[in-house]
Amino acid sequence: MAAVPQPETELFTESHWSPEGHGRITALCQQAFAGAPALRSVSHYSNGIIDFVVRRSDCPPLSSLVTVGGEDIANEALPGSRLLLSTQDLGALMRPLGTGELMRIVVANARGGLWGGRVKAGQYVSAHTDTPGGMPTVDAAMNALVSAIRTQVHHLPDELPGGLTNAPQPLPEDKGRLRIDFGTAAAEPDSPSEMRLRALWGGHVNTLDLQYAAYYRDWKLVCAGDVFESPELGPRFLETSVRSRRTSYRDLAQSLRGHLARLTDALRLVVPPPADRLVLDVQEGAVYVTWLSPRDYVLGVTLDQRQVTHAEIRLRRLASAVSEIRGPGRN
């Protein structure tokens, strides 16, 4: 098999970072560009401080025309630095869920996006792309990079950021004990709209991958459904009750509006907003947000780290179906 060509990159380092003393990490970041032509740059941080940036050679200026003292390293690292601040806040918000540390965040749209990941406590990597449609390959490359640094440099277990990338398993015939609650933005009880939503949740939410999903219109809850009470998921709730987990996901959804402003500021440094995808990948599963419009979105959850990629695909299918039934004239 022919070797994947290595694109030309340029390295910018801060004075405290020694390519000789830390060469393994630097080399792995440079190798991440092979097979990921949409990857614009990778930034590495220690305890919140930028160490170095690897950038694809001959990149044009960022679409935002960011300038920080004319320094390439500061300009290129600024989007990741902004994302790191959001990651710290969102990580603290999600910690009470009992699903582990926030280890990967993706905020993106069709034009490009930002990726951030925790290698281990105090060590953080970010990347971004301004290539339309380039985020999936960047996401895959960065997931592999973080796993490589953890396993090859620090000799720590692979935490599977992004989950497994093999073919999804078929859904079980028994999808679990589905419970659906309707919110203040829902239609009248037993209306055709409500019945269609029940059918959609029954066809997508399941015990294998997507275990929770909620639909918000104009930032108000329309409906939320989960299979948390299914026996297969019982071990997931030994320390956190089903009721408190449901409440926590609603609180998280309601708080997104404030966090979205900071995430949008970071995204704007790379590509024009708004975001249409957000992934908050924790050690035990992930939370996803797919926007249907700037004020309407579907939020999903998986509790199985292996299923992180597969659950997001299923949520996107659910979001597409919700978009078709939410009525004409909405944008």
C-alpha positions in Angstrom: 0.0 0.0 0.0 1.4 3.4 -1.0 2.3 5.8 1.8 0.0 8.7 2.4 1.9 11.9 1.3 2.8 14.2 4.1 1.8 17.7 3.4 4.2 20.5 4.0 3.7 22.2 7.4 5.4 25.0 9.4 6.0 24.9 13.1 5.7 27.9 15.4 6.9 27.4 19.0 6.9 29.4 22.2 10.2 29.8 24.0 9.4 27.4 26.8 8.7 24.5 24.3 11.7 22.5 23.2 11.2 20.5 20.0 14.2 18.4 21.1 12.8 17.6 24.6 9.2 17.3 23.4 9.8 16.0 19.9 7.5 13.0 20.1 4.4 15.1 20.7 5.5 17.6 18.0 6.0 14.9 15.5 2.7 13.3 16.1 0.9 16.6 15.6 2.8 17.1 12.3 1.8 13.5 11.2 -1.9 14.3 11.8 -1.9 16.2 8.6 -1.4 13.1 6.5 -4.7 12.1 5.0 -6.5 15.2 6.3 -6.1 17.9 3.7 -8.8 20.0 5.2 -6.8 20.3 8.5 -5.5 23.9 8.6 -3.6 23.9 11.9 -3.1 22.1 15.2 -2.3 23.9 18.5 -1.0 22.4 21.7 -1.5 23.8 25.2 -0.2 23.0 28.6 -2.2 24.3 31.6 -4.0 26.7 29.3 -0.8 28.2 27.8 0.0 27.8 24.1 3.1 25.6 23.5 3.3 25.4 19.7 1.2 25.5 16.5 1.7 23.3 13.4 0.1 24.9 10.3 -0.2 23.7 6.8 2.2 25.7 4.7 1.1 28.5 2.5 -2.3 28.9 4.3 -4.1 32.1 3.4 -5.1 34.3 6.4 -8.0 33.1 8.5 -11.4 34.3 7.1 -11.8 36.5 10.2 -8.5 38.3 9.4 -7.4 37.8 13.0 -4.4 39.8 14.0 -2.7 39.7 17.3 0.5 41.7 17.2 1.3 40.2 13.8 2.4 37.0 15.4 1.6 33.8 13.4 1.4 31.6 16.5 -0.9 33.9 18.4 -3.2 34.4 15.4 -3.5 30.8 14.6 -3.9 29.6 18.2 -6.5 32.2 19.1 -9.6 30.2 18.0 -8.4 27.2 20.0 -7.7 29.4 23.0 -11.2 30.7 22.9 -12.6 27.2 22.6 -10.5 26.1 25.5 -12.2 28.6 27.8 -15.6 27.3 26.7 -14.4 23.7 27.2 -13.4 24.5 30.8 -16.8 26.0 31.6 -18.8 23.2 29.8 -16.7 20.6 31.5 -17.5 21.9 34.9 -21.2 22.1 34.0 -21.2 18.5 32.9 -19.2 17.0 35.7 -22.2 16.5 38.0 -23.7 14.1 35.4 -21.3 11.5 36.6 -20.2 10.5 33.0 -16.6 11.6 33.4 -14.5 14.5 32.1 -15.3 16.4 28.9 -12.5 15.2 26.6 -13.6 16.3 23.1 -15.6 19.2 21.8 -16.6 20.0 18.2 -18.4 23.2 17.0 -18.9 23.4 13.3 -21.1 24.1 10.3 -20.9 23.3 6.6 -18.1 25.9 6.1 -15.7 24.4 8.7 -15.2 24.4 12.4 -13.2 23.9 15.6 -12.1 20.8 17.4 -10.8 20.7 21.0 -9.6 17.7 23.0 -8.1 16.8 26.4 -5.1 14.5 26.2 -4.9 14.3 30.0 -5.3 16.7 32.9 -3.6 20.0 31.9 -2.8 18.9 28.3 -5.1 20.1 25.5 -5.0 20.1 21.7 -7.1 22.1 19.3 -7.5 22.2 15.5 -9.6 24.0 13.0 -10.6 23.9 9.3 -11.9 26.6 7.0 -12.4 24.1 4.2 -16.2 23.5 3.4 -17.2 20.0 4.3 -13.8 19.3 5.9 -14.8 18.8 9.5 -15.4 15.0 9.4 -11.9 14.2 8.3 -10.4 16.7 10.7 -12.5 15.2 13.5 -11.2 11.7 12.7 -7.6 12.9 12.4 -7.7 14.6 15.8 -9.4 11.8 17.6 -6.6 9.5 16.3 -4.0 12.1 17.4 -5.2 12.4 21.0 -5.3 8.6 21.2 -1.7 8.4 19.8 -0.4 10.9 22.3 -2.1 9.2 25.2 -1.0 5.7 24.3 2.5 6.2 22.7 3.8 9.1 24.8 2.1 8.9 28.2 1.3 5.1 28.1 -2.3 5.7 29.2 -5.3 3.8 28.0 -7.1 5.0 24.9 -10.3 6.8 25.9 -11.9 6.3 22.4 -12.7 9.9 21.6 -15.4 9.8 18.9 -16.2 6.2 19.8 -15.7 3.2 17.5 -15.7 3.8 13.8 -16.8 0.4 12.7 -20.2 -0.3 11.1 -23.1 0.4 13.5 -24.9 -2.6 15.0 -28.5 -3.3 14.0 -31.0 -2.0 16.5 -32.5 -4.5 18.9 -36.1 -5.5 18.2 -37.0 -4.3 21.7 -35.8 -0.7 21.7 -36.4 -0.3 25.5 -38.9 1.3 27.8 -39.5 4.7 26.1 -40.8 7.5 28.2 -41.7 10.8 26.5 -42.5 14.1 28.2 -43.9 17.1 26.4 -42.9 20.7 27.3 -44.5 24.1 27.2 -43.9 24.5 23.5 -45.7 21.3 22.5 -49.0 21.2 20.7 -52.2 20.1 22.3 -52.2 16.6 23.8 -53.0 13.8 21.3 -52.6 16.3 18.4 -51.3 14.9 15.1 -48.0 16.7 15.7 -47.6 15.1 19.1 -48.4 11.7 17.7 -45.8 12.1 14.9 -43.2 13.1 17.5 -44.0 10.0 19.6 -43.5 7.8 16.5 -40.2 9.5 15.6 -38.8 9.1 19.1 -40.0 5.4 19.1 -38.1 4.8 15.9 -34.8 6.5 16.9 -34.3 6.5 20.7 -33.1 3.1 21.8 -30.9 1.2 24.4 -28.0 0.6 22.0 -26.8 4.1 21.0 -29.1 7.1 21.2 -30.6 6.8 24.7 -32.1 10.3 25.1 -33.3 13.0 22.7 -35.1 16.3 23.2 -36.5 18.8 20.8 -36.5 22.6 21.6 -38.3 25.2 19.6 -37.5 28.9 20.2 -35.4 27.7 23.2 -38.5 26.1 24.8 -38.9 22.3 25.3 -41.3 20.6 22.9 -40.6 17.0 23.9 -38.0 14.8 25.5 -37.8 11.1 25.5 -35.4 8.4 26.8 -35.0 4.7 27.6 -33.3 5.3 30.9 -35.7 3.0 32.8 -34.8 0.0 30.6 -33.2 -2.9 32.5 -30.2 -2.9 30.2 -29.2 0.6 31.4 -29.7 -0.1 35.1 -25.9 -0.2 35.8 -25.5 3.3 34.3 -27.6 4.7 37.2 -25.9 3.3 40.2 -24.6 6.7 41.4 -26.9 9.1 39.6 -30.7 8.5 39.5 -32.7 8.5 36.3 -34.7 11.5 37.6 -31.6 13.6 38.3 -30.1 12.7 35.0 -33.2 13.8 33.2 -33.2 17.1 35.1 -29.5 17.6 34.4 -29.9 17.2 30.7 -32.8 19.8 30.7 -30.6 22.2 32.7 -27.8 21.7 30.2 -30.1 22.4 27.3 -31.4 25.6 29.0 -27.9 26.8 29.7 -26.7 26.3 26.1 -28.0 29.7 25.0 -25.4 31.5 27.2 -22.5 29.1 26.2 -23.4 29.4 22.6 -22.4 33.0 22.5 -18.8 32.2 23.5 -18.7 29.2 21.2 -19.9 31.4 18.3 -17.2 34.0 19.1 -14.6 31.2 18.7 -16.1 29.8 15.6 -16.3 33.3 14.0 -12.5 33.5 14.1 -12.4 30.7 11.6 -15.6 30.6 9.5 -18.8 32.7 9.5 -21.4 31.4 12.1 -23.9 30.1 13.1 -22.9 26.7 14.3 -25.2 23.8 13.2 -23.4 21.0 15.2 -22.0 20.7 18.7 -20.5 17.6 20.3 -19.6 17.3 24.0 -17.8 14.0 24.2 -17.2 12.8 27.8 -15.5 9.7 29.0 -18.8 7.8 29.1 -20.7 8.8 26.1 -21.5 12.2 24.6 -24.1 15.0 24.3 -24.9 16.3 20.9 -26.8 19.4 19.6 -28.0 19.7 16.0 -29.5 23.0 15.2 -32.5 23.2 12.9 -32.4 27.0 13.0 -30.6 29.5 15.3 -33.4 29.0 17.9 -34.5 25.5 17.3 -32.5 22.4 18.0 -32.5 18.7 18.8 -30.3 17.5 21.7 -29.2 13.9 22.0 -27.3 11.7 24.5 -25.5 8.4 24.4 -24.1 6.7 27.6 -21.9 4.3 25.7 -18.5 5.6 24.6 -18.2 2.9 21.9 -21.4 4.3 20.2 -20.5 8.0 20.1 -20.2 8.3 16.4 -23.2 6.0 15.7 -25.4 7.8 18.1 -24.7 11.2 16.5 -25.6 9.8 13.1 -28.9 8.6 14.5 -29.5 12.0 16.1 -29.0 13.7 12.7 -31.5 11.4 11.1 -34.0 12.2 13.9 -33.3 16.0 13.5 -33.9 15.7 9.8 -37.2 14.0 10.4 -38.2 16.6 13.0 -37.3 19.4 10.5 -39.7 17.9 8.0 -42.7 18.0 10.4 -42.1 21.2 12.3 -44.1 23.3 9.9 -43.6 25.6 6.9 -42.2 29.0 7.3 -39.8 28.3 10.1 -36.1 29.2 9.6 
